Structure formats: C-alpha cells, structure tokens
C-alpha cells in the first residue's frame, strides 16, 4: 500500500507515530552527548511549531489556470492547492529543510500540486507548463536530503509540483528475462511486495526505502544497503521512460548495446532537471533463501579498512559490509546504555589490544544456505588476517532490526536542541584515512569558529575494488537564533575538505541545491557544459526543477 502522507511526519522523518524517544528510553545517551557538546540536553526542549500557524506564499495561479491544470492532470481530484498539501510538497528532508519546517519558515511552496495517474497526464501537464512558462518540480517520496525538491525558480515563475506516486503499479513481470517494469512512483515496500508475491526481489534498500520511490532512486543515482552484492540503482536499471518538455525519451530495453553512449546511466542522476521519469524496467533475482551478518572487532580503523579492501579484492560480494570508526563504535555503545556483562567483556578485550581505537565491522551476505555460510566464513577469515576478532551474529541483529529506525534519531535530538547532519563521499582506498581526518578536523574548526563543539563519527559502506564510500555523521548544539546561518559554514567546510582529496561531492544523496557549488570540481567546466547542453536539448526554457544540479 502506498505511503499515506497524512500519516507521515510533516516536519521530520517517517511516520508521525514513530519516535526514537531519547527522553523516554535513552536519557543516558542525552546526558552523555550533551556532555560531549557542552549543553544540558535533558533540560532543553525545542518542539516544532504547529503546521497551521505559519503563512505560505500566495498562490500565483488564478482559478482559470488551476482549472486548466486540473484538466491536464486528469481531473479535479488530481489537483491539490490546500495548505497541508503545499506544506508536504514544499521541502525535502535535509537538515536545513527540517529547520525551516519546524520553525514555520517556509518561504517557497508550490503554487499547485498535481498527481497524474498515467504517462498521458504527465505529458499533458508538461506541455501546459511549457506553454504557460510555469516551472515543474518532479516529486516522489520527497526524501531528498540535498534540497532536490524545493519548489523554487530563479526566474520567479509559478511552480507546479508533479507528484508521481499515483504511477505506482507493476506494469510487466518477465522472469525469463530477470526483469520487471514498474511505474516510477511506486514506493520501495510496494515494489518489493509485488515481487515477493512471485518469489522475486530487487534488493535495493536505501535507508529511505520506506519513504522513497523507484523514480527518485534513479533520479538521484541511489545506492542501497546491499549494493555490494547487487549494485546500485544504475546497475539494476535496464531501461526507463522519461517525459521531457520536448517529448518522451524511451531507452532501449535490452541486455547490452555498443550503439553509442548508454542513455540509462546518463539520465540517472539528472534529478528531475531533464524531465519526469514515468516508468522503469529493473533487473530482479529470485528471493534468497537466507541471510547472515557477522560482527567483527578490529583494534583500529586502519586495520578494519584494510580488511574490507581485502574482502573486496578476494571477489566476495558481501551484501552487508560496514565498518564503524572508533567514535561511531563508542557512540552506539553509549546509546545502548550501561550493561554489566558488556562492560566486563570490553574490559577484557582492552587487555587483548582492542582499546579506545577499536572499531566494529558488519559483514554478511544472502543467498542459499551453503553459499552464505561459505562466503561469510571466507570474509571472516580474511578479517582475522587483519587482527579482526569475530563477535558472532548477535551484535548485528540489533543493527539489522533497527536499520530503518535510525533516521528518526534526528527529530528527537532536535527536540533536545542537538542538530544531526550527514554527508557521504567516495574515495580511493589510499585516501580514506586522509579524507576522514580532514573532514573531521574541518567540522571541528567550523564549529569552534562559532563557539561550539561538534561530535563527529563515520563509517565505510558501499565498497568497490578501487575505493569505498565514507559516510560522516556530526552532532552539534543548535544556535536557536540562526540555525541556517550556523549550518552553512559547517556544510561548506565538509564539502571543501572532500574535494581537496578528490572525493565525490555525493556518493548516493545527489546534488540538488546543497552540493551544486562543488560539482565543477568533479565534472570540470567542459563536463558541466556538456550536461547543460543536453538539458537545453530536452528543456530549452528550463522549466524542469530549475536551480537544481546545473543551470542553463
């Protein structure tokens, strides 16, 4: 069943009914992290304002415009202009988005939201918007954390947000070709449920899985938590259809072609700036019989990093492979709370050389029982050559159980006056240590310049033969007077540090507005000109998601 937006948290992550509940169940962690940041988090309360208490910008479309838009979208039921619908489509879920929503400072909202139910209606809406020179912002689950769905236009035109979530059905199931076709607006759980009913799966599970769509995954070049085994969404993409202001692009639906550049990986990552993805064919596989995840402890992050690189080099495509640095390892131990047996075990491990720099890795895979047992055993054996100590499966069970719960931490910490931000990059194995230290130091320096402390940790995930994704998490006490002014220099410090080491500005979150200024360091002037020229060919007036990714 598709996500019911009325049941989601309009100013934060996920379901309204779901909480991480630090105050109720983990006050020990608030006490500890508050001490790290120099505040009393237990005594701080900064709840969000009520949705109906703030004023949105006036709608710039008159009744005749709205009637014409409704007719193009498929009828009056496909058009929304009420306060709540505009708020729910006003921003994504980045930290600055959440700041603005919680404070009621929404200065841009769509003039109208349309929900077309088929490709013909998408075509009609785009044709109307082109004739009337209205901007169009494609919107799936709205889970962008880089400012990718903000309904703004540098030219000041009215903005229509095109919600794709009624394009949500399985269109074709072709097990003989190991692929299936879906409407681009289908949510992750609905897609997997449709395949599971036939004994198959896609296996693409980003942390936003419950609240993101197939089209959104493609538009932002998403990677899932099991990408080591199955690849990212581009690896899984067979073909797609995209409606642009100049017409429909339908990529070739076949296994491999040497007939010029491959359009699928080119269209993936365009973030709605070329048009609206309406359907996609993806590579699927039979549902695996079982899975297994093992925890391994390393004396240091460097030894854990070397072990992960060796596992990849051995050709083991583990569906789960994640290494927490020493700060993340300690943070999650503090979050779990004091436990006498656990503390005794850690004291014993310290005597064996697993002290303050210890790091935990999770390695695992899925498939047949024999394959899983063999490959996990091989991975653990490689880890042992790098002083890895097997901790068994128990520590991994909590992570696997709670993997979709972790994003809820941000909202509860914001209630306690603590901001939580993330940034991910990918670098060659040889640069992991340097980029980790530079990003950490840059964050600390940026926070110190504001008279604040920051708590910074990281983990490795999504590993490849030539390098890995390093995912940073930082926490700091919010400046209630100007949280956005506080965030901007911290974000810039992270991005500057990443590009200094040749890292990508984004491994799997995309570019949007937040990373746009740093894209030139990765693509170069000629690369940006080529992307802009392609965008101009399909959207000459720049109505599609203006201001994002790249300008015309």
Secondary structure, 3 states (H helix, E strand, C coil): CCCCHHHECCCCCCECCCCCCHHHHCHHHHHHHHHHHCCCHHHCCCCCCCHHHCCCCCCCCCHHHHHHHHHHHCCHHHEECCHHHHHHCCCCCCHHHHHHHHHCCCCCCCCEEECCCCHHHHHHHHHHHHHHCCEEEEECCCCCCCCCCCCCCCCCCCEEEEECCCCCCEEEEEHHHCEEEEECCCEHHHHHHHHHCCCEECCCCCCCHHHCEHHHHHHCCCCCCCHHHHCCHHHHEEEEEEEECCEEEECCCCCCCCCCCCHHHHHCCCCCCCCEEEEEEEECEECCCEEEEEEEEECCHHHHHHHHHHHHHCCCCCCEEEEECHHHHHHHHHHHCCCHHHHHHHHHHHHCCCCCCCEEEEEEEEECHHHHHHHHHHHHHHHHCCCCEEEECHHHHHHHHHCCCHHHHHHHHHHCCEEEEEEEEEEEHHHHHHHHHHHHHHHHHHHHHCCCCEEEEEEEECCCCCEEEEEEEEEEECCCCCHHHHHHHHHHHHHHHHHHCCCCCCCCCCCCCCCHHHHHHHHHHHHHHHHHHHHHHHCCCCCECCCCCCCC
